[in-house]
Amino acid sequence: MQESLLVWLSLPFIFICGASIGSFLNVVIYRIPADLSIVYPPSHCPNCLHRLGIRENIPILGWLILKGRCKCCGSRIAIRYLLVEFLSGLLFSLIFLKFAFSLLTPFYWVFLCWLIVLAVIDLDTFSFPDILLKSALLAGICFQLLLGWQDGQLAHTVFVALASGWLGLFLLDIIRLIASFALQVEAMGDGDPKLTAIIGVWLGWERLLLCIFLACVLGAFIGIGSGKMTRRQQIPFGPFLAIGALLTVFWGNEIIFRYVKLFFPYY
């Protein structure tokens, strides 16, 4: 009861921290694909190079205060900056509500950050920077090492994580080849299997399969169900994988449990 109360009392602070990190994620999203330093120069308007002040740098409120425009040159500030900050704060809060003060909370925050960055960069460029893929993979392995050490099953946990990563890479490569053959165009980029491998390392093979299923359903619904996509029109698959991974983090175990009980009641 006391822990639950503390969790709820901590939520405003967690949201602010998440939104602040979301502000940094916006920097990463903009600068890494452009091969720019994420440290220097400080945040500034890309049009007139005006350095943002303290009030302008306040997560969420800064964009609202400026009404989405640079105060010096009046150029538009994309609403995406606001959305990334708000989404980061919201998801940080939801993860904290779900996992509270457990070891999973900080690591899933880290996982969330990589998912947001990779998804938005994929929307912009239809690609993933190698440095982000490699660092996300390394972070996932470190996460599994710590979990395995905590549970006293270090070798088993790391083996399953690495095997799940290879499974994700293999499965999405197969899906990519089949879809490309059926559509007679390149169905997805070569970075999508790498992202799936990362998700496999972070979440394990069971939740990886659920993530891929959810991503394919979401992609089919939005890409085909809307009726606005053509065969040769590109659509990034990374955001669907990211959404599938997030849904799996929150409800994956419950979905898998209900699936097993429904189709394998005596298992």
C-alpha positions, 0 to 999 in steps of 0.5 A: 500500500505504501509503495503504491502510494509512493508510485503515484506521488512520484508520477509527476516527477517521472513525467517531467524526467521523461519529457526532459529526456524526450527533449534530448531524444529530439536532438539525437533524432535530428543530429545523428542522421545528419552526422552532427555532434549531439553535445555541441553546439547547444540547442538552437534554431536550425534556420537562424541559429538562435541559441534557445534560452532556458524558457524555450528549452522547457520540455513541452511548455517551451514549444507551447510558449513559442507557439511552435515558432522561433521567436527570432526568425519566426520559422516553424518548429515542427510539432513532432518535437512537442509530441516526442517530449509528451510521448516520452513523459507519458511512456516513462510514467506508464512503465513506472506504473507497470513495474514500479521500483523493480530493476525492469523499470530503468532498463525499459526506460532505456529500451523505450528511448531507443525505440522512439529514436529509431522509429522517428528516424526511420520515418524520416530517412527509411534507415537506421544509423548503425551506431544506434543499432549497435548501442541498442544491441549492447544495452540489451545484452547488458540488460540480460547479463544483469537479469541472469546474474540476479536470477542465478542463471547467467549462461542460460539467460544470455544464451536465450537472449542471443538465440532470440536475437538471431531468431528475430534476424532470421524471421524478418529476413524471411518475411522481407524476402517473401513480401519482396517476391510477392510485391515485386519491389523491395518490401522493407529495408535491411535495417528492419531485421536488425531492429527485430534482432535487438527486440529479440535480445531485449524481450526474448523469443516468445514476446519477439514473436508476439511483437512481429505479429502485432507489427505485421497486423498494424502495418497491414491495417494502416498500409492496406486497410486505409486504401491509400497505399500503392504497391510501390509506395514505401512505408517504414516498418520500424515504427510498427516494430517499435509499437509492437515492442511497446505493446509487448512490454506492457501486455505481452505476458498477459496476451501470451498467457491467455493465448496458451490457455485458449488454445492449449488448455492442458499445457 
